[in-house]
Amino acid sequence: MTGEGRVHDDGSGKVITMNSRDLAWGSDVPFGHKREWPLTSQSLPTSALLDDSACERVRLPRERRLKMLSLASLIFFTTCGGAFGLEPLIGATGAGRAIVLILITPLVWSLPISLMVAELAGLMPEEGGYYVWVRETLGRFWGVQAGWWAMAYAVGVMAIFPVLFVSYLSFFFPSLGTSADGAHPGTGALVRWLAAVLMIASAMAVNLRSAKDVGRTAKAGAAFVLGAFLVMILIWLRRGVDPGALVGVVRNDFVAEHKGALLLVLSILAFDYSGWDGASTYAGEVDEPQRNYPKAIAVALTVLVACYIFPVIAGIAVTTDPAVWSDAAGWPVIGQLIGGRWLGGLLAAAGLVSMWGLFTAQLLYASRLPYVMARDGWLPKVLAKASPKTAVPTMATIVFCAITGVFAALSFGGLAVIQSLMYAGLVVLELLALVMLRVRRPGAARNFRVPGGWGGLAYVVVAPFAGAMLLLFAVVPNWRAYWWDLMVVGLVVMGGVSLYWLRRRRAGVPVAIEG
């Protein structure tokens, strides 16, 4: 930030010039001025460093924006993508506890976070989503941390999908499985990694076309994935269901002991139930975001609960073997036990579609974070360039895919721990932003407001905060098992703080309007 500062005109002729000398640490509002928050995608501030036409904001016409059904499909693939990835939960904690956790977790994690996102996305439908929410309420320092942690979380969670993609691909090509490595494990690992990289490249190609193209593929993918699980459930029902035997399986599991899996279980739950705020980062590419976000979130949450609980009930009715309920076997093997080889093949194909769709949807939101942070001057200027025709941040998309390709060499469990810890910290910042906006701007126009008054707001804040604290508590007794992953988390936190202090004098300052 230079001494000449930034100039903002709110359209009424009222202009204010700001520079870094006006600001105290941790505050973006000069003394004597009142902050106002941008409430439309047209008002997002741009760094004064970005003065060339290549970095001008691209505004899509309405016919090229995401509609409600496409948005709901993208949220489905940002948060769920089917019951794939849920298998290790049953293997780690058992069938009975898994069913209880599947039913409880939406109430303490998914529902409150989705309600938070619905209110904030309706109030501030900005490109950059939660980075903007935190920046405009808690200040630049915490805004940078939110964006940095979110990008680390995105890399961790996106790297999981190529790993699982190759796992489901091994159903058709057994030589890709870890059990086939034999005397040359290094060669097998390299082949699996190359297959994961090819999957990443294909998803990147679709993202480089446009958000609307990603939305179209998400709708088709969601229909195929949900259809495959519906077929599995119908065949299981046709075989005849014995409710007594099913209850016996659950009851016997509660008697069994499952020790030392708390951190892994919580990480898997955070992985399978998170991502609601991710869809907020491309709000500038959504048609009527204030109206469509709450509707799309409600649809996606309903589908998520249904496509988790019913397939799991069908699966544990035929087996509770931990070797089957794992990322190495999972739904294709369970489907084969229920309906034969063809059903296993159908679910393996659905797993491929799900992992590809999850990665594609995650890349859509993740690539907008470095784009917006670069426009604010926190990241290199090259990341702030977007296609003038599609509004796609081309370089940010490519860079994210390259980094994810490196992390795709890690295991599922380790990646789940990294992304869950980063996401827990991000959620705490978003919850603080929600409370501060309620306090500071109680009368601001909101197309959706968390119901129940302050009691409802307390539920939305306390429930996921307690979940985040439980996750951190679980780290303590298990740190030796995941020391490398915890070291990565520590380096990410240090990197975010360093980024702020190194770039704080050059980065753009959020707008404040005299009032």
N, C-alpha and C positions, 0 to 999 in steps of 0.2 A: 504494500500500500504506500503510495507516494504522498507527498505533502499536499498535493492538489485535491485529494479526497475524491468523493463520489457525489454526483448530483442526481437528485430524484425529483421528478415532477409527477404529482398525483393526478394530473389532469385538470385541476381546478386553478392552476396558476400558482399554487403554493409550492415553493422550491426550498429544499434544504441541502446544504453541502456538508459532508462529513469527512473527517479524516481520523487517523489513528490517535491523534492527540486528544480528540473528544472523548475517548473511551477509557474506562477503567478496566482492569483485568477481570474477566468473567462477566462483563456487562457490555451490551451492544448499544445502549441508549445513552446519548449525551445528557448531561445534567440540564434540566429544564424542558426536556422534550418527552413526549409520551409515545411509547411504541404502538404501532399498528401492524397487524400481521396481514400479509397478502392472502387474499381469499379466492383468487382465481389463478389459473395457470398463466395468465398474461402478466401477472405482476411479480413473478419471481425475479429477484435481483440478479444482475449479471456483473461479474468481476470487471473492474475498470481495466484490468490487464488485457481483456479480450476485446480488442477494438477492430479486428478485421472481419470482413464479411463472411469468411468461412466459418466463423463461430456464432453467427447470428442464430437466434432461436427460430426453429422451424415450426410452423403452425399448420397442422393437418386440416384439410376440409372435413366436414362432418361425415361424408360418405366413406372416408378412409379411416375413421376412428373405430375403436372397439365398441360393439354393442353389448347389451346385458348378457346374452347367452354366451357369447365369446368370452366375456369377462368372467362369468361363473365357471366356464370350462378351464380358463387359465388359473383361477384361484384353486380349483379342484386339483390341478397338476402342480400348483405351488405348495399346497398343503398336504396332499394325499396321493392321488394317482392310483387309487386302488389299495388293496390290502398288502401289496408287495412292500417288503422291508419290515413287515410286522412279525414275520416268522421267528426271528431270534428272541422276541419277547416271550413267546410261549416256551421256547426251548430253555430260556434262562430262569423264568419264574414259575412255570407250570401252567396248566390249562385253567384251573380255577381262579388263581390270582390274576391271570391275564385277562379273563373275562371281566372281572371286577375293575381292573385298571382301565380297560377299554371303555367301560361305561362311565367311570368317574372322571377320567382325565379331561374329556370335553367340558365338564362342568367347572373344573378348577383351572383349566388352561385354555382350551380352544374358544369356548363361549365368551369368557371375559375379554380375551385378546381381540376376538372378532368384533365385539361390541365397541371396544376402544377404537379399532381401526375404522369402523363404520362412522363413528362420530368425527374423528379427526380428518378422515378422507373427505367427508362432507363439508367440514369447515374449511379445510386447507387442501384442496385437490391439486397439489403441486407436483410437477416432475421432480423427483427426488424423495418424495414421500416423507418417511420418518426422519430422514436427515434434516429436512426443512422444519419439521415440527419441533425437533429438539433444538435446532439452531435458533429458532425464533422464540423459544421460551426459556431455555437454560443458558443461552449464549453461545458464542463461537467455539469456545473450548470443548464443551460437551457435544456440540453439533459435529465437530470433527471426530470426536471419539465415537459417536453413534455411527457416522458414516464409515469410519475405519473398521470398527468392530463388525458392522453389517457386511462389509466386503470380505472380511476374514471368515465370518459365518457362511457367507455365500460360497466361497471357495471350498470350505469344508463340506457343506451339504451337497454342492454340485459334484464334487469328486466321488461321492458315494454312488451316484447313479450310474456312471460308467462301470464301476466295480460290480454292481448288481446286474447291469446289462450283460456283462460277460458271463456272470453266473447263470443267468437264464439261457444264454446262448449255448452254454455247455450241455444243455438238455438235448440239443440237436447235434452238437459236435462235442462228444465226451472228451476228446483230447484237450479241450480247453479247461477242463476241470482240474482243481488242485490235486485231486487223487490220482491223476494220470501223469503227474510230473516224473515219478519214478526216480531214476538216477540222474536226471537233468532238470532239477527244479528251476534253475536260472533261465533255461530256454523257455519253459512253460510260462513263467512269470512275464518274460519279455513278450511272448505272443499274446498273452492276455492284455498286457498294457497297450500293445499296438492295436488290438481290437477296440479297446476303450478309446484310444485316440481317434480312430476312424468314426466312432459314434459321436464324439465331440465335434469333429469337423462337419458332419452332416447336419447336426443341430445348429451349428454356427451359420451354415449356409442359409437355412430357413430364417434365422434371426436377422441376417443381413438384408433380407428382402423387405420385411416390414412387420410391425406389430400385428397388423390385421392378418397376415399370412400365418403367424404363430397362433393367432386365435382360431383360424380355420382348422389347422392341424390339431389343436387342442380339442375342438368339438368332435372331430372324427375319432381321435384317440380315446376320449372319454367314453364315447358310445361303444367302441370295441372292447375296452377294458371292463366296463360295467356289464356288457352283454356276456362276456366270458364267465364272469363270476356268477351271473344269473343262471347260465346254463349249468354250472357246477352245482349250484344250490338245488335246482330243479331235479337234476339226476340223483342227488343225494336224497331228496324227499321221495322220489319215485322208488328208491330202494327200500323205503320203509324206515321210519324213525322210531326208535325206542326211547321215549323220554326218561324212563327209569334208569336205563343204562347211561344216558348222557348225564343225568344228575349224579349217578354213582362215580363217573369219571371226575367230575368237578369236586365232589366231596372227598374222594380219596386223594386228590391232589393237594387239598388244603392240609392234610395230615403230613404229607411229605415235606422234607426240609429242602430249602433252596438257599444256600449260604453264599455270601461273598459276591452277589450279583447286583447290589443296589445301584451302584453307579452306572453299570451297563444298562440296567433296566430303565432308569430315569433318562439316560441319554437316548435310548431307543424311543421312549415315549415322546421326548422333546423333538426328536427327528420326525416322528410320524404325525405329530399334532401341531407342528409349528408352521410358520410361513404366511400367516394371515396378513401381516403388515407388508410382505413383499410386493403384493399387488398395488400398493400405494405409490410406488416409485414411478410408474408410467401413467399417472393420472392425467397428464397432459395429452395422452393419446386415447383417452376414453371419452365416448360420447355421453354427455350429461352425467358427469361423474357423481355429483351430489345425489342424484336420484338412483343411479344404477349400482353404485357400490353397496349400499345396504341390501338391496335385493339379491345381488350376485353372491354376497357373503352368506345370506340366509340359505340360499339354494345349495351352495357348496358345503356348508356345515351339516345340513341334513343328509346329503349324499355321503359325506365322510363317515358319519356314525353308522349309517346303514351298511356301507361297503366294508367296514371293519368287523362289526359284530356278527353278521350273518355268515360270512365265509368262515370265520374262526369257529363258530359253533359247529358248522358242517365238518370242518377239518378235524377238530378234536374228537368228533364222534367216531372217526375211523382210526386215528392214531394220536398218541401223545408222546411219541418217541422224540427226544431232544435232537437226535441225529437227523430226523426228518424236518423238524421245526428249526431250521437253520438257514443261513443265507447260501449254504452250499447245496441244499436240496430244495426245501420250501414248497411253494404252491404247485409247481409242475409235478413233483412226486406225489403230493397229496391228491392232486387231481387224478393222477394215474391210479391211485388206490381206490378212488371213488368210482371212476368211470372208464378206466382203461387207458391205454397208450394215447389214443386220440385226444382225450380230455386233458391229459398231461401236456400234450403238444399245444393244445389251444391255450392253456394257461401260461405255458412258456412263451408263446407268441404274444399273449397279452402282457406278460412281464416285460418283454422287449419294448412293446409299444409304450407301456407305462414309464419305464426308465428313460426312454427317449423323450417322451412328453414332459416328464418331470424336469429333465435337464433343460429342455428348450424353454419351458416356462420360467424356470429359475434364472436362466441366462437373460431373458427379457427384462426382468426387474433388476438383476444385479448389474447389468451393463449401464443402467441409468445412474447408478450411484457415483462412479468415477466421473461420468459425464457432467453431472451437476456440481460435484466438488471441484472439478477442473474449471468450470465456469466461475466458481467463487474464488479461484486462484490457489486452492490447496494442493492440487495435483498438476502435473505438466499440461501445458496448454493444448498439446496435440490430442489429448483425451476429450477435449471440449468440442471437437468437430463432429457434426452430424450431417447425414445425407440430406440435401435440400429437397429431395423428392419424398423420402420415406420417414424422415426424422430419426433414423437409426444412428446411434453413436458408433460409427464403424470401428474406429481404433479401440475404443473401450471394450467393444464386444470381442475383438480379436485378442486383446491382451488378457481378458478374463479367461478365454478358452485356453490360451497358452499356459497360464498359471494353473488352471484346473487340471490340465493334462499331466503336469508334474505330480500333483497330489493324488492323482488316480492310481498311483502305485501303492498307496497305503491300504490297510485293512479296513473293513467296514466298522468294526468296533472302535478303533482308534479315531476314525473320522467322526463317528457319532459323538464321542466325548468332546472333541475340539469344537464342533459346531454347536453343541448344546450349551456349553459354557459361554461361548461368545454370544449366543442368542439370549441367554438368561440376563446378561448384563445389558444388552440392547433393550429388552423388554422393560427393565426397571426404568431406564431413561424415558421411554415412550410413556409409561404410566405417569411419571412425574410431569411430563409435558401435558398430558390430559388434565391432570388436577390443576396445574397452573393456568391453563386456558379457561377452565371452569371458573377459577377465582378471578382472574384478570378480565375476562371477557364473558361474563355470564349471560349478557343479552345479545351476543353475536348470533346472526342468523345461522341456524343449523338445520339441514334437511333431516338429520337423524340425531337424536340425543339418547344416551344410555338411559333406559327407563328406570323408574324407582327413586328418582331424586338423589339425595346424597347417600341414601342407603344402597341404591343400585350402584352408584359410583364407588362406594366403599367395597362392594363385592368385586367389581371389575378390577380394582387396584389390589386388594388384599390377597385374593385367591392366587393369581399368577405370581405375585411377589413371594408368597409362601412357597410356591413350587420352585421358584428360582433359588430361594434360600435352602430348601431341601436338597436341591441338586449340588449346591456348593458344599453343604454339610457332608454329602456322600463322597466328595472328593478326598476328604481327610484320611479315612482309613484305607483308601485304595490308591493312594498317589503312587506307590511303587510300581503297581501294575501298568500305570499309564504315565510314567514320568516323562517320556518323550513328548507325548501329546500335551501334557500340562506345561512343558517347557515352550512348546509352540504358542500356547495361549499367552504365557508370560511375555514372550517376544512380541506378540501382536499388540498387547497392552502398552508395552514400552514404545513400540513403533508409533502408535497413535499420539502419545504424549510428545514424542520427539517431532513428529510432523507438525503439530501445532506450534511449538516453540521455534522451529526452523522457518516456518512460513507465515507466522502471524503478522509480520510487518508488511508483507507483500500481498497477502490474500485480501479479497474483497470483503467489505463490511456490509452486513444486512441493513436494509433500509430502515430509517426511522423518520417519521413524519411529524412535523410540528403540529401541536394541537392544544 
